[in-house]
């Protein structure tokens, strides 16, 4: 019965018949107490978002503390983009500030919030599909990435969940 449920969710996910957030929630509930909490932690973080202490661990020693404490560093969660400020004409004015030289940032928000953002971006067809991911209070700059970057992250989590289901031994 449990294996049938997992196979059903996997198929629905692969065909796009179920939201990724729903699949994460259902699978974590179904597998609760059946597999180690450490393996369930990944699903929780993907669903609800990564915690501040997760981010601090990621930034220390290139994520070595994060790997020891939790799981491998989720490289797929780094989004490519640019630091800038919105101009008067609605275009992004790129900043070339040494402090903001990084063109990738870690996306710590959960899949539920990502789904909401993607729905909003997909509804506004007349607007550039640009997403503001972060804000730098010191410079007033924002980190912008494209909807395609968010969709790439979403697809990556979906594929990883399918692989996770395949790896579950009951």
C-alpha positions as CSV (number, residue, x, y, z in Angstrom):
1,X,0.0,0.0,0.0
2,X,2.8,2.5,1.0
3,X,4.8,1.6,-2.1
4,X,1.7,2.1,-4.3
5,X,1.2,5.5,-2.8
6,X,4.8,6.5,-3.5
7,X,4.6,5.2,-7.0
8,X,1.4,7.1,-7.6
9,X,2.8,10.4,-6.3
10,X,6.0,9.9,-8.4
11,X,3.9,9.4,-11.5
12,X,1.7,12.4,-10.8
13,X,4.8,14.5,-10.1
14,X,6.5,13.4,-13.4
15,X,3.4,14.2,-15.4
16,X,2.9,17.6,-13.7
17,X,-0.5,16.5,-12.2
18,X,0.4,17.5,-8.6
19,X,2.1,20.5,-7.2
20,X,5.6,19.9,-5.9
21,X,4.6,21.4,-2.5
22,X,1.7,18.9,-2.2
23,X,4.0,16.0,-3.2
24,X,6.6,17.0,-0.6
25,X,4.0,17.3,2.1
26,X,2.3,14.0,1.3
27,X,5.5,12.0,1.0
28,X,6.9,13.4,4.2
29,X,3.7,12.5,6.1
30,X,3.6,9.0,4.6
31,X,7.3,8.3,5.4
32,X,7.2,9.9,8.8
33,X,8.6,7.4,11.3
34,X,9.4,5.0,8.5
35,X,12.7,6.5,7.5
36,X,15.3,8.5,9.4
37,X,14.5,12.0,10.4
38,X,17.7,13.1,8.8
39,X,16.4,12.0,5.4
40,X,13.1,13.7,6.0
41,X,14.9,17.0,6.9
42,X,15.6,17.6,3.3
43,X,11.9,17.5,2.3
44,X,11.0,19.8,5.2
45,X,13.6,22.4,4.2
46,X,12.5,22.2,0.5
47,X,8.9,22.6,1.5
48,X,9.1,25.4,4.1
49,X,12.5,26.9,3.3
50,X,16.0,26.8,4.8
51,X,16.5,28.3,8.3
52,X,18.9,31.1,9.3
53,X,21.2,28.6,11.0
54,X,21.3,26.6,7.8
55,X,22.4,29.6,5.9
56,X,25.1,30.5,8.4
57,X,26.4,27.0,8.2
58,X,26.4,27.2,4.4
59,X,28.5,30.3,4.5
60,X,31.1,29.0,6.9
61,X,33.9,27.0,5.5
62,X,32.2,26.5,2.1
63,X,29.3,24.6,3.6
64,X,31.4,21.9,5.4
65,X,29.5,22.5,8.7
66,X,26.2,22.3,6.8
67,X,27.2,18.9,5.3
68,X,28.3,17.5,8.7
69,X,25.1,18.7,10.4
70,X,22.4,18.1,7.8
71,X,23.0,17.0,4.2
72,X,25.0,17.9,1.2
73,X,25.0,21.5,0.2
74,X,22.1,22.0,-2.2
75,X,24.0,23.6,-5.0
76,X,20.9,23.6,-7.2
77,X,19.5,26.3,-4.9
78,X,22.0,28.9,-6.0
79,X,20.4,31.3,-8.4
80,X,22.3,33.3,-11.0
81,X,21.4,37.0,-11.4
82,X,22.6,40.5,-11.0
83,X,22.6,43.1,-8.2
84,X,21.0,46.4,-9.2
85,X,18.4,49.0,-8.6
86,X,15.2,49.7,-10.5
87,X,15.6,52.7,-12.8
88,X,13.0,55.4,-13.6
89,X,12.2,53.6,-16.9
90,X,11.7,50.3,-15.1
91,X,15.0,48.8,-16.3
92,X,17.5,47.4,-13.8
93,X,20.6,49.6,-13.3
94,X,23.4,47.1,-12.8
95,X,25.7,47.9,-9.9
96,X,29.4,47.2,-10.0
97,X,30.1,47.4,-6.3
98,X,32.9,45.2,-5.0
99,X,30.8,44.2,-2.0
100,X,28.1,42.9,-4.3
101,X,30.3,41.2,-6.9
102,X,28.7,37.8,-6.3
103,X,26.4,36.9,-9.2
104,X,24.8,33.9,-7.4
105,X,22.8,33.8,-4.2
106,X,21.3,31.0,-2.2
107,X,17.5,30.8,-2.5
108,X,16.3,29.9,1.0
109,X,12.6,30.2,0.4
110,X,10.4,27.2,0.4
111,X,8.7,25.5,-2.5
112,X,5.3,26.8,-1.4
113,X,6.5,30.4,-1.7
114,X,8.3,29.6,-5.0
115,X,5.0,28.2,-6.5
116,X,3.2,31.4,-5.5
117,X,5.9,33.6,-7.1
118,X,5.9,31.5,-10.3
119,X,2.1,31.8,-10.5
120,X,2.3,35.6,-10.2
121,X,5.1,35.8,-12.8
122,X,3.3,33.6,-15.2
123,X,0.1,35.6,-14.9
124,X,1.8,38.9,-15.8
125,X,2.7,38.2,-19.4
126,X,3.2,41.9,-20.3
127,X,5.9,42.4,-17.7
128,X,9.5,41.1,-17.9
129,X,9.7,37.9,-15.8
130,X,12.2,39.3,-13.3
131,X,12.2,38.2,-9.7
132,X,13.7,40.1,-6.8
133,X,15.4,37.6,-4.5
134,X,17.3,39.6,-2.0
135,X,17.9,43.2,-0.7
136,X,21.2,44.8,0.5
137,X,20.3,47.4,3.1
138,X,23.7,49.0,2.9
139,X,23.5,49.9,-0.8
140,X,19.8,49.7,-1.4
141,X,20.5,47.2,-4.2
142,X,18.3,44.2,-5.0
143,X,19.3,40.8,-6.4
144,X,17.3,40.1,-9.5
145,X,17.0,36.8,-11.4
146,X,14.8,35.6,-14.2
147,X,11.7,33.4,-13.8
148,X,13.7,30.8,-15.8
149,X,16.1,30.5,-12.8
150,X,13.3,30.0,-10.4
151,X,11.7,27.4,-12.8
152,X,15.1,25.7,-13.0
153,X,15.3,25.4,-9.2
154,X,11.7,24.1,-9.1
155,X,12.4,21.4,-11.7
156,X,15.6,20.4,-9.9
157,X,13.7,19.9,-6.6
158,X,11.1,17.9,-8.5
159,X,13.7,15.6,-10.1
160,X,15.4,15.2,-6.7
161,X,12.1,14.2,-5.1
162,X,11.5,11.6,-7.8
163,X,15.1,10.2,-7.1
164,X,14.4,10.3,-3.4
165,X,11.2,8.2,-3.9
166,X,13.2,5.7,-5.9
167,X,15.8,5.5,-3.1
168,X,13.4,4.7,-0.4
169,X,13.7,1.1,0.9
170,X,10.6,0.0,2.9
